Amino acid sequence: MKISLVEYDAGNLPSVERALARQHIVCERVATPEAVRGADALILPGVGHFGQLMRTLAARHLVVPLTEVIARGTPLLGICLGLQALFAGSAEAPGDPGLNLFAGQVAALPATAKLPHMGWNQLERRRASVLLEGVSAGAYFYFAHSYAALDNGDIGDSAVAKCDHGAPFVAVLERANVLAVQFHPEKSAEAGARVLQNFVAYAAATQAQPKSGA
Amino acid sequence: MTLARRIIPCLDTDGERVVKGVQFVNLRDAGDPAALAARYNREGADELVVLDIGASRDHRPTFLETIRRVAAELAIPLTAGGGVATVDEGRAILRAGADKLTVNTAALRRPALLTELAAEFGSQAVVLAIDAKRVGDRWEAFVRGGRDSADCDAVAWACEGASRGAGEILLTSMDRDGTRSGFDIALTAAIAGSVSVPVIASGGADQPSDFLDVFVEGRADAALAASIFHDAIQGLSELKRYLGRHGVPVRLAEA
C-alpha cells in the first residue's frame, strides 16, 4: 500500500514526506484527478490560507475526485488546514467553499488569546480514537494556526479530541474513513509519529477488507 | 490543557559551521549544525532556530544546504533566517525544509515585506526578529546583525510588525547576548505585554532560574539560547523538569 500526499504547492508536504520516510512508510505526491482516484490512502497536508488551498484544489480539478474517493471509503488524513478544508467553509475565505464533508464553518480563534495558537498543547479526549491509539493521555502536539473548527456541538461524535486556546476547538476529527488533526503530527516528535503510524495501520487494515461494490 | 512554554536551542551558522559570539562579535566554532540538531531533537527541544549570521549572498547556497541537513534530523518545527529580503528568498528557505522564516533588517527597511510574506506563507510562518539594545530611556531596534541602529523604538516596531503580519517575535537583547547574565526581563515584558503574538526571548540565558524569570516575569512564550546548550552547560530535559517543578507548563519527554 502506498500513501498519496495531495500536492497543491503550499504547506508542509515535504515535512510530512520526511516524517513518513523516517518510519519507512512509502509515499508519493498526487496532483491530478487520475492520481487521486487511484490512491489507496490520501493525506491532505496543509499550511497557509484556506482560500488558496480550495482555489488550488479547484484549479487542479481535484475537488470532485477527492469527494468521490472519500465517499467510496478511501482513508483520508487531513492535517491542519487539511482538517479545516473538510468543512463547508471558513471565515478566513468567506467566498471559497470547502469540501463540505462536515457542515459548519471554520472560525477565527478569539483574540483574547495570543494568536497564532503556536506551540505544544495537550488534548482532551472524548472517545476512543483510531489516530490516538497508544498515545499517552498527557501527550503534547504542535499547533500553528489562527482558525479552527470551534467546538460548538454540531460536529457531535466525530470530534474525538478537543483542545482549547481562547475557546474549545476540534483537535482530532474521525468519521468512518475521514480522519483529521488540527495539529502537525509531522512536527510533533514521538507522539506525532505515532499518529501517522496509526493512520497508515488503519489504511492498511481498511485495504485488506473487501470494499462493498468494488 | 495549557499551551506549553517552549525551549528553543539556536544554531548561529557562518558557512557550514555553527558559531557563537559574545554581544554579536568574537565568533568561535561550536560544531556541526546537523549533529547539534539531531542531539536537540533527541533531548526534547520544542523547536529549533537556525540563523545565517554571515548572511552574505555567497553563502546562501551553503545555508540552504544547512537547512536541508538540519530539517532531515528534526521531528520538531524549524525556523530559519538571515538576510531574507524578498518573498522568493523566503520561499527558498521554506522549501529547503524550514517551517518558519525570520526577517529582520529588510523588514525594518521596508515593513511591507512582512505583509507580503504573510500573504504568501501565512503569519504562522513569519517571525520578526528584533535585535534590541538599551539607548537612553528606550530600547532601539538594530539592523545588520547589530551593527547599526535603525533609530526606531523596539516596542513600537514589535507592535507594527505584528500588525503587518508577523506571527511571532524573536526578541534578542543585544545587551545580554552571550553574556550569560540572564534574559532582559524588562525588555521582554515590555514587548510581550504590547503585542498580541507570541514572543521568543533571547540573549543572556545561563541558569534555569533565568528561564523561570523570563517566563513568569518576562511573560515570554518561548525562550531561546545557544551556547549553554551547545556547550552542555545546561541540559534540556533537566531545564524542563526544573521549570515544570516551578509551575511553568512545559512539554516533558514521553513517560
Interface residues (C-beta under 8 A of the other chain):
Chain A: N12 P14 S15 R18 A19 R22 V47 G48 H49 A111 K114 L115 P116 H117 M118 G119 W120 N121 Q122 L123 E124 S136 A139 Y140 Y142 A144 H145 S146 C163 D164 H165 H184 E186 K187 S188 A189 E190 A191 G192 A193
Chain B: M1 T2 L3 A4 R5 R6 N41 D46 A71 A72 A75 I76 P77 R95 G97 D99 F121 G122 S123 Q124 A125 G167 E168 S196 V197 P198 D221 A222 R251 E254 A255
